Amino acid sequence: MQSLILGGARSGKSALAERWALAFTHPVTYIATARVGDDEMAARIAHHRARRPASWDCVEAPTALAAALALHAAEGRCLLVDCLTLWLSNLLIDAEGRMFERERDALLAVLPTLPGDILLVGNEVGCGIVPMGELSRRFVDEAGRLHQALAQACDRVVFVAAGLPLALKGTLP
């Protein structure tokens, strides 16, 4: 089953995905997309690492997400991707966004072919005002388009607010 878990910053979406992954009886691979760019981000990453079970494998995929999914997906395995919007940021910043379309298309192409369980976590950023900067506007636009495409491809889509999940597509486990 493929699940897309969306929510705002500090909404509880990552914790929900981790609880779901813990409920699986098969191995979990955590696919991290974050990059350490400053002390604050390093602390966020350390917090996420500390709450994950030591038995989970961790793969870092700041840009080549489709390739990482294809390599690690297997029947009887859960892949937890956290988070899509950091991945999007990395792609839009790297090479002035020229990698984005190729990597997005690769993700959308590989997703339906993957065996096992896939949990995709992303920040819903489309509920606010339109940003003033060109890159910020492109980020919001591309995040919205990406989430819409992934929502069509996934079996389950959940929105999390205040730690509470709301099923938008499919049912909650």
C-alpha positions as CSV (number, residue, x, y, z in Angstrom):
1,M,0.0,0.0,0.0
2,Q,1.2,3.5,-0.8
3,S,0.2,6.3,1.6
4,L,0.7,10.1,1.3
5,I,0.7,11.8,4.6
6,L,0.4,15.6,4.4
7,G,0.2,18.3,7.1
8,G,1.7,21.6,8.2
9,A,4.9,22.2,10.1
10,R,4.8,20.4,13.5
11,S,1.4,18.9,12.7
12,G,2.4,15.4,13.7
13,K,2.7,13.9,10.2
14,S,6.2,12.4,10.7
15,A,5.2,10.9,14.1
16,L,2.1,9.4,12.5
17,A,4.1,7.8,9.7
18,E,6.6,6.4,12.2
19,R,3.8,4.9,14.3
20,W,2.4,3.3,11.1
21,A,5.8,2.0,10.2
22,L,6.3,0.5,13.7
23,A,3.0,-1.3,13.3
24,F,4.3,-3.3,10.3
25,T,5.7,-6.7,11.1
26,H,8.3,-6.4,8.4
27,P,11.6,-4.4,8.1
28,V,11.5,-0.6,7.7
29,T,13.9,1.6,5.7
30,Y,13.7,5.3,6.4
31,I,14.6,7.4,3.4
32,A,15.8,10.8,4.6
33,T,15.8,13.8,2.2
34,A,17.1,16.5,4.5
35,R,20.5,18.1,4.2
36,V,22.4,19.6,7.2
37,G,22.7,23.2,6.2
38,D,23.0,24.9,9.6
39,D,22.9,24.1,13.4
40,E,19.1,24.3,13.6
41,M,18.6,21.8,10.8
42,A,21.3,19.5,12.3
43,A,19.3,19.5,15.6
44,R,16.0,18.7,13.7
45,I,17.7,15.7,12.0
46,A,19.2,14.5,15.3
47,H,15.7,14.7,16.9
48,H,14.3,12.5,14.1
49,R,17.1,10.1,14.3
50,A,16.8,9.7,18.1
51,R,13.1,8.7,17.9
52,R,13.6,6.1,15.2
53,P,14.2,2.5,16.2
54,A,17.8,1.3,15.8
55,S,16.6,-1.6,13.8
56,W,15.4,0.7,10.9
57,D,17.8,1.1,8.0
58,C,18.4,4.7,6.9
59,V,19.1,5.8,3.4
60,E,19.9,9.4,2.6
61,A,18.4,10.6,-0.7
62,P,18.4,14.4,-0.9
63,T,17.8,14.4,-4.6
64,A,17.7,10.9,-6.2
65,L,14.5,9.8,-4.5
66,A,13.1,7.6,-7.3
67,A,16.4,5.7,-7.5
68,A,16.5,5.1,-3.8
69,L,12.9,3.9,-3.8
70,A,13.5,1.5,-6.7
71,L,16.7,0.2,-5.0
72,H,15.2,-0.5,-1.6
73,A,11.5,-1.3,-2.2
74,A,10.7,-5.0,-1.7
75,E,7.8,-7.2,-0.9
76,G,7.6,-7.4,2.9
77,R,9.4,-4.1,3.4
78,C,8.2,-0.6,4.4
79,L,9.8,2.5,3.0
80,L,9.2,5.7,4.9
81,V,10.1,8.9,3.0
82,D,10.5,12.0,5.1
83,C,10.1,14.5,3.6
84,L,8.9,15.2,0.1
85,T,9.0,19.0,0.5
86,L,12.7,19.0,1.7
87,W,13.4,16.8,-1.4
88,L,11.6,19.4,-3.6
89,S,13.6,22.2,-2.0
90,N,16.8,20.4,-2.7
91,L,15.9,19.9,-6.3
92,L,14.7,23.5,-6.9
93,I,17.9,24.9,-5.3
94,D,20.4,22.5,-7.0
95,A,21.3,23.5,-10.5
96,E,18.6,26.2,-10.4
97,G,15.8,23.6,-10.5
98,R,16.9,21.9,-13.7
99,M,16.9,18.5,-12.0
100,F,13.4,18.9,-10.6
101,E,11.3,17.8,-13.7
102,R,13.5,14.8,-14.4
103,E,13.4,13.6,-10.7
104,R,9.7,14.4,-10.3
105,D,8.9,12.4,-13.4
106,A,11.1,9.5,-12.3
107,L,9.3,9.4,-8.9
108,L,5.8,9.5,-10.5
109,A,6.9,6.7,-13.0
110,V,8.4,4.4,-10.4
111,L,5.9,4.7,-7.6
112,P,3.2,2.5,-9.2
113,T,5.8,-0.2,-9.8
114,L,7.1,-0.5,-6.3
115,P,6.4,-3.6,-4.1
116,G,5.9,-3.4,-0.4
117,D,4.5,-0.5,1.7
118,I,5.5,3.1,1.0
119,L,4.8,6.0,3.4
120,L,5.4,9.4,1.8
121,V,5.5,12.5,4.2
122,G,5.1,16.0,2.9
123,N,4.4,19.5,4.1
124,E,1.1,21.0,2.9
125,V,2.1,24.6,2.1
126,G,-0.8,25.7,-0.1
127,C,-3.0,27.0,2.7
128,G,-1.2,30.3,3.1
129,I,-0.6,33.4,1.2
130,V,1.2,33.5,-2.2
131,P,4.9,34.2,-1.4
132,M,6.6,37.3,-2.8
133,G,9.8,35.7,-4.2
134,E,10.0,33.9,-7.5
135,L,11.6,30.7,-6.0
136,S,9.2,30.7,-3.1
137,R,6.2,30.9,-5.5
138,R,7.7,28.1,-7.7
139,F,8.2,26.0,-4.6
140,V,4.5,26.4,-3.5
141,D,3.3,25.8,-7.0
142,E,5.4,22.7,-7.5
143,A,4.6,21.3,-4.1
144,G,0.9,21.6,-4.8
145,R,1.3,19.9,-8.2
146,L,3.5,17.1,-6.8
147,H,1.1,16.4,-3.9
148,Q,-1.9,16.3,-6.4
149,A,-0.1,13.8,-8.7
150,L,1.0,11.7,-5.7
151,A,-2.5,11.7,-4.2
152,Q,-3.8,10.3,-7.5
153,A,-1.1,7.5,-7.4
154,C,-1.4,6.6,-3.8
155,D,-3.9,4.2,-2.2
156,R,-4.3,6.4,0.9
157,V,-4.0,10.1,1.5
158,V,-4.1,11.5,5.0
159,F,-4.0,15.1,6.2
160,V,-2.7,15.6,9.8
161,A,-3.5,18.6,11.9
162,A,-2.8,18.9,15.7
163,G,-1.6,15.3,15.6
164,L,-5.0,14.1,14.4
165,P,-5.2,12.2,11.0
166,L,-8.0,12.8,8.6
167,A,-8.4,10.3,5.8
168,L,-8.8,12.2,2.4
169,K,-8.6,9.0,0.4
170,G,-8.8,5.4,1.6
171,T,-9.1,4.5,5.3
172,L,-7.0,4.9,8.3
173,P,-5.3,1.8,9.6
